[in-house]
Structures are given as C-alpha cells and as structure tokens.
Amino acid sequence: MGTVIEISFFMLVIATVAFAPLGYFIYNYTKKDGEPFGDFEHPEVHDHSIVDDLAEKVKEKLVH
C-alpha cells in the first residue's frame, strides 16, 4: 500500500511540473484580455520586406 501512495505522489509532482507552463500561458492569456504576450503587431508601421515582395511575385505567378 505504501508503494501506491509513493507512486501517486511522484506522479502528481511530475504532472504538476509538466503542466505548469500550460497553466502559466492560460493565466497570462486570460489576464491580458486575450493577448498572452501583449500587443506586439503594429500593422500601420509594417514596412514591406524583400520576403513580402518575393511572396507576392510567387503568388502572382501561381495564380496566372
């Protein structure tokens, strides 16, 4: 009976350590009104990059 209690205790400790990051993420997500890492995207200041231009060219060639 003692081994069952020991195994259950260690399983509880391992589960707590394993799911702590998920709980922290959920806590932050609910705390900041659905923005877990704050507002880091600013589309009005987004400049086009070479990658954006290349992706547009590839998309145009695939469509036509």
C-alpha positions in Angstrom: 0.0 0.0 0.0 2.9 2.3 0.7 4.3 2.0 -2.8 1.0 3.0 -4.3 0.9 6.2 -2.3 4.6 6.9 -3.2 3.9 6.4 -6.9 0.8 8.5 -6.7 2.8 11.3 -5.0 5.6 11.2 -7.6 3.0 11.1 -10.5 1.4 14.2 -9.0 4.7 16.0 -8.7 5.6 15.1 -12.3 2.2 16.2 -13.7 2.5 19.5 -11.8 5.9 20.2 -13.3 4.8 19.1 -16.8 1.6 21.2 -16.9 2.9 24.3 -15.1 3.9 26.1 -18.4 0.4 25.5 -19.8 -1.2 26.9 -16.7 1.1 29.9 -16.9 0.2 30.5 -20.5 -3.6 30.3 -19.8 -3.1 32.6 -16.8 -1.4 35.2 -19.0 -3.9 34.8 -21.8 -6.9 35.4 -19.6 -5.2 38.3 -17.7 -4.4 40.5 -20.7 -7.8 40.2 -22.5 -6.8 37.5 -24.9 -3.3 38.8 -25.7 -0.9 36.5 -24.0 2.2 38.4 -24.9 0.8 41.9 -25.3 0.2 43.8 -28.5 3.3 43.3 -30.5 1.9 43.6 -34.0 1.6 47.0 -35.4 0.3 46.8 -39.0 0.4 50.5 -39.6 4.2 50.5 -39.1 4.8 47.3 -41.1 7.1 48.0 -44.0 7.3 45.7 -46.9 10.3 43.5 -46.9 12.1 41.6 -49.6 10.4 38.4 -48.4 7.0 40.0 -48.8 7.8 41.1 -52.3 9.1 37.7 -53.2 6.0 36.0 -51.8 3.7 38.4 -53.8 5.6 37.6 -57.0 5.4 33.8 -56.4 1.7 34.1 -55.6 1.0 36.1 -58.8 2.9 33.5 -60.9 1.0 30.7 -59.4 -2.4 32.3 -59.9 -1.8 33.2 -63.6 
